[in-house]
Amino acid sequence: MNGFTIDWGAIAEVFFVGFVAAVGLVVVYTLGLRLLGLGQPADPNGEHTQYAEESARTGKTPPIALAGAGLCFAVGAAAVLFGIWLTIPQFH
């Protein structure tokens, strides 16, 4: 053996932190998309998609939902920029 050892605990820690961060980022983005869809009532004209149980969506999203969606997207963008900052050594 050449004296090198593998720190499996550190590898597992990096894996789990990366996994949790990736899942968290997807959840925040999905929540932002869901907030954009709030307040969209069914079209009163009766327009439907090809599936009978679905209808076209029209209407306005409430301002609080728009603000929440914007916050979710801002958090996601900040997480991506932070990851880039951590990855590129010239930024330190």
C-alpha positions as CSV (number, residue, x, y, z in Angstrom):
1,M,0.0,0.0,0.0
2,N,1.3,3.5,-0.8
3,G,0.0,5.2,2.3
4,F,-3.1,6.7,0.9
5,T,-6.4,6.0,2.5
6,I,-9.9,6.9,1.3
7,D,-12.0,8.9,3.8
8,W,-15.4,7.2,3.0
9,G,-17.1,9.3,5.6
10,A,-16.2,12.5,3.8
11,I,-17.3,11.0,0.5
12,A,-20.7,10.1,2.0
13,E,-21.0,13.6,3.6
14,V,-20.4,15.3,0.2
15,F,-22.9,12.9,-1.4
16,F,-25.7,13.5,1.1
17,V,-25.2,17.3,1.2
18,G,-25.3,17.4,-2.6
19,F,-28.3,15.2,-2.7
20,V,-30.2,17.3,-0.1
21,A,-29.3,20.5,-1.9
22,A,-30.4,19.2,-5.3
23,V,-33.7,17.9,-3.9
24,G,-34.2,21.2,-2.0
25,L,-33.5,23.2,-5.1
26,V,-36.0,21.2,-7.2
27,V,-38.7,21.6,-4.4
28,V,-38.2,25.4,-4.2
29,Y,-38.5,25.7,-8.0
30,T,-41.5,23.5,-8.1
31,L,-43.2,25.5,-5.3
32,G,-42.5,28.6,-7.4
33,L,-44.2,27.1,-10.4
34,R,-47.1,26.0,-8.3
35,L,-47.6,29.4,-6.8
36,L,-47.7,30.9,-10.4
37,G,-50.7,28.6,-11.1
38,L,-52.8,29.8,-8.1
39,G,-55.9,31.7,-8.8
40,Q,-56.4,30.4,-12.3
41,P,-60.2,29.6,-12.6
42,A,-61.6,27.4,-15.3
43,D,-62.4,29.2,-18.5
44,P,-66.2,30.2,-18.4
45,N,-66.4,29.8,-22.2
46,G,-66.0,26.0,-21.7
47,E,-62.8,25.5,-23.7
48,H,-61.3,22.2,-23.0
49,T,-58.2,20.3,-23.8
50,Q,-58.3,16.9,-25.5
51,Y,-59.0,15.3,-22.1
52,A,-62.6,15.8,-20.8
53,E,-61.5,16.3,-17.1
54,E,-59.1,19.1,-18.0
55,S,-60.1,22.7,-18.9
56,A,-58.2,25.7,-20.2
57,R,-57.0,28.1,-17.4
58,T,-57.5,31.8,-17.5
59,G,-57.4,34.5,-14.8
60,K,-55.0,36.4,-12.7
61,T,-52.6,35.1,-10.1
62,P,-52.9,36.9,-6.7
63,P,-50.1,39.3,-5.9
64,I,-49.1,37.4,-2.8
65,A,-48.7,34.2,-4.9
66,L,-46.6,36.2,-7.5
67,A,-44.4,37.5,-4.7
68,G,-44.0,34.0,-3.3
69,A,-43.1,32.6,-6.7
70,G,-40.6,35.4,-7.2
71,L,-39.0,34.6,-3.8
72,C,-38.8,30.9,-4.7
73,F,-37.1,31.7,-8.0
74,A,-34.7,34.2,-6.3
75,V,-33.8,31.6,-3.7
76,G,-33.1,29.1,-6.5
77,A,-31.0,31.6,-8.5
78,A,-29.0,32.4,-5.3
79,A,-28.4,28.7,-4.7
80,V,-27.1,28.2,-8.3
81,L,-24.9,31.3,-8.0
82,F,-23.5,30.2,-4.7
83,G,-22.7,26.8,-6.1
84,I,-20.8,28.5,-9.0
85,W,-19.0,30.6,-6.5
86,L,-18.0,27.6,-4.5
87,T,-16.8,25.7,-7.6
88,I,-14.6,28.4,-9.2
89,P,-11.6,29.1,-7.1
90,Q,-10.9,32.6,-8.7
91,F,-14.0,33.9,-7.0
92,H,-12.6,33.3,-3.5
